[in-house]
């Protein structure tokens, strides 16, 4: 139940109804005994500026940002990031950060390739400046034979975009698993699925908002149970 002292965090996107972030973050707040609530906030592109200012006016502690607003919101807040998925509100200022690539800290690799050109792909490119980036609106098809890490940062679910094999790792951002992820797993590649990516992103955001260690096991159980 939301009380007068409840701290609010939201999810800005279009759409947001399919997101597991509210389930995951509310489970995390409960596990830490926090009177916080995470709410979905559907917003169209033409109202994004109003929505960000509204977060401040309503006393939100912060927010996540998802498709299709990650690039646009970076131009509306205080940040050096080209793509933003996490907002922290302090003393009326909206600070922008990206936790999209947080999972990289858990992986060992030498050469990465990124597939996609949206906000998540831009965030991974900022974290992996030496990684080639492929998209159908740019260089295509992806050349992944020399890479040991391939990041699928597209929203494509039905087409097989790349075909990793043994000794390669595919980070597949969408959830549930895509055709690309299923093909990679069948070919013997290691697959890190979108739920693992979500938990890594979400735990980093949680810690930025609350200043407390994220209950990662609780967050993982929440999204896996869904």
C-alpha positions in Angstrom: 0.0 0.0 0.0 1.3 3.5 -0.9 1.3 5.8 2.1 2.1 9.5 2.5 5.7 8.7 3.1 6.1 6.2 0.2 9.0 7.0 -2.2 8.0 6.6 -5.8 10.0 5.3 -8.7 8.6 4.8 -12.2 9.2 3.4 -15.6 8.9 5.7 -18.6 8.3 4.0 -22.0 5.8 3.2 -24.7 4.6 0.6 -24.1 5.4 -0.4 -20.5 2.7 -3.0 -19.9 4.9 -5.9 -20.8 7.8 -4.9 -18.5 8.8 -7.1 -15.6 10.6 -4.2 -13.9 7.7 -3.3 -11.6 7.5 -6.8 -10.3 11.2 -7.1 -9.8 11.8 -3.7 -8.2 8.8 -3.9 -5.8 10.0 -7.3 -4.7 13.4 -5.7 -4.0 11.9 -2.9 -2.0 9.9 -5.3 0.1 13.0 -7.5 0.7 14.9 -4.4 2.0 12.0 -3.3 4.1 11.6 0.0 2.2 8.4 1.9 1.8 9.0 2.5 -1.9 6.8 1.7 -4.9 7.7 1.2 -8.6 5.0 2.1 -11.0 4.6 1.9 -14.8 4.3 5.3 -16.5 3.3 5.0 -20.2 4.3 8.1 -22.1 4.4 9.0 -25.7 7.4 10.7 -27.3 5.6 14.1 -27.6 5.0 14.2 -23.8 8.4 12.9 -22.6 9.6 16.4 -21.6 6.4 16.9 -19.6 6.7 13.5 -18.0 10.3 14.1 -16.8 9.3 17.5 -15.3 6.3 15.8 -13.7 8.6 13.3 -11.9 10.2 16.3 -10.1 6.9 17.9 -9.4 5.4 14.7 -7.9 8.5 14.0 -5.7 9.7 10.9 -7.4 13.0 9.5 -6.3 13.8 8.4 -9.9 12.8 6.3 -12.8 13.9 3.9 -15.4 13.5 4.7 -19.1 12.8 2.1 -21.7 12.0 1.9 -25.5 11.7 4.2 -27.3 12.9 7.1 -25.1 16.5 6.3 -24.0 18.2 8.5 -26.6 15.7 11.4 -26.3 15.7 11.5 -22.5 19.5 12.0 -22.6 18.9 15.4 -24.1 16.5 16.4 -21.4 18.4 15.6 -18.2 21.9 16.2 -16.7 24.1 13.5 -18.1 27.2 12.8 -20.2 25.7 9.5 -21.5 24.4 9.3 -25.1 21.7 6.8 -23.9 19.9 6.9 -20.5 17.9 4.2 -18.8 18.0 5.4 -15.2 17.0 8.8 -13.7 17.9 9.9 -10.2 16.2 13.0 -8.8 18.0 15.0 -6.2 17.1 18.5 -5.0 15.1 19.1 -8.1 17.8 18.0 -10.5 17.2 15.0 -12.8 20.4 13.1 -13.3 20.7 10.6 -16.1 22.8 7.4 -16.2 22.8 4.1 -18.0 22.8 0.7 -16.4 22.0 -1.1 -19.6 25.5 -2.6 -19.9 25.9 -3.5 -16.2 26.0 -7.2 -17.0 29.4 -6.8 -18.8 31.1 -6.7 -15.4 30.1 -10.3 -14.9 31.5 -11.6 -18.2 35.0 -12.5 -19.5 35.6 -11.7 -23.1 38.3 -10.2 -25.4 36.4 -9.0 -28.5 32.8 -7.9 -28.6 30.3 -7.2 -31.4 27.1 -5.2 -31.0 24.0 -5.8 -33.1 21.4 -3.0 -33.1 21.1 0.8 -33.3 18.6 1.8 -30.6 19.1 3.1 -27.1 20.4 -0.1 -25.6 22.9 -0.6 -28.5 24.2 2.9 -28.0 24.6 2.2 -24.3 26.6 -0.9 -25.0 28.7 0.9 -27.6 29.5 3.5 -25.0 30.7 0.8 -22.6 32.5 -1.1 -25.5 34.0 1.7 -27.6 36.2 -0.7 -29.6 33.3 -3.0 -30.5 32.0 -2.9 -34.1 28.3 -2.2 -34.3 26.0 -3.6 -37.0 22.4 -2.7 -38.0 20.2 -3.1 -41.0 20.2 0.7 -41.3 24.0 0.7 -41.4 26.5 -2.1 -41.9 24.9 -5.5 -42.5 25.2 -8.5 -42.1 27.0 -8.7 -38.7 30.5 -10.3 -38.9 30.8 -12.3 -35.6 33.3 -15.1 -36.4 36.2 -13.4 -34.6 34.1 -12.2 -31.6 33.8 -14.1 -28.4 30.9 -11.9 -27.1 28.0 -10.9 -29.3 25.3 -8.5 -27.9 21.9 -8.7 -29.6 20.5 -5.2 -28.7 17.7 -5.3 -31.2 14.0 -6.0 -30.6 13.9 -8.6 -33.4 12.4 -11.8 -32.1 11.6 -14.0 -35.1 14.6 -13.7 -37.4 18.0 -15.3 -36.6 20.3 -12.4 -36.8 23.7 -14.1 -36.0 24.7 -17.7 -35.5 27.2 -17.9 -32.6 28.7 -21.3 -31.8 31.0 -23.0 -29.2 33.4 -20.7 -27.5 31.1 -17.6 -28.1 28.7 -15.9 -25.8 25.5 -14.3 -26.9 23.9 -11.6 -24.7 20.3 -11.5 -25.9 18.6 -8.4 -24.5 14.9 -9.1 -25.4 12.8 -11.4 -23.2 11.4 -14.0 -23.7 14.3 -15.6 -25.7 14.5 -14.8 -29.4 15.0 -17.0 -32.4 18.7 -15.8 -32.4 19.1 -17.0 -28.8 17.5 -20.4 -29.4 19.7 -20.9 -32.5 22.8 -20.0 -30.6 22.0 -22.3 -27.7 21.3 -25.2 -30.2 24.7 -24.5 -31.8 26.6 -24.7 -28.5 27.1 -21.1 -27.7 26.6 -19.7 -24.2 23.5 -17.6 -24.0 22.9 -14.9 -21.4 19.2 -14.1 -21.7 17.3 -10.9 -21.3 16.1 -11.7 -17.8 19.8 -11.9 -16.6 20.4 -8.5 -18.4 17.3 -7.1 -16.7 18.4 -8.2 -13.3 21.8 -6.7 -13.7 20.3 -3.4 -15.0 17.7 -3.3 -12.3 20.0 -4.0 -9.4 22.4 -1.2 -10.5 19.4 1.2 -10.7 18.1 0.1 -7.3 21.5 0.9 -5.7 21.6 4.3 -7.4 18.2 5.2 -6.0 18.4 3.8 -2.5 22.1 3.7 -1.7 21.6 0.1 -0.5 22.9 -3.2 -1.9 20.4 -4.7 -4.2 18.8 -8.1 -3.2 19.9 -9.7 -6.4 18.6 -13.2 -5.6 15.2 -11.8 -4.8 15.1 -9.8 -8.0 16.2 -12.8 -10.1 13.6 -15.1 -8.5 10.8 -12.5 -9.1 11.5 -12.3 -12.9 12.1 -16.0 -13.3 8.9 -16.9 -11.5 7.0 -14.6 -14.0 
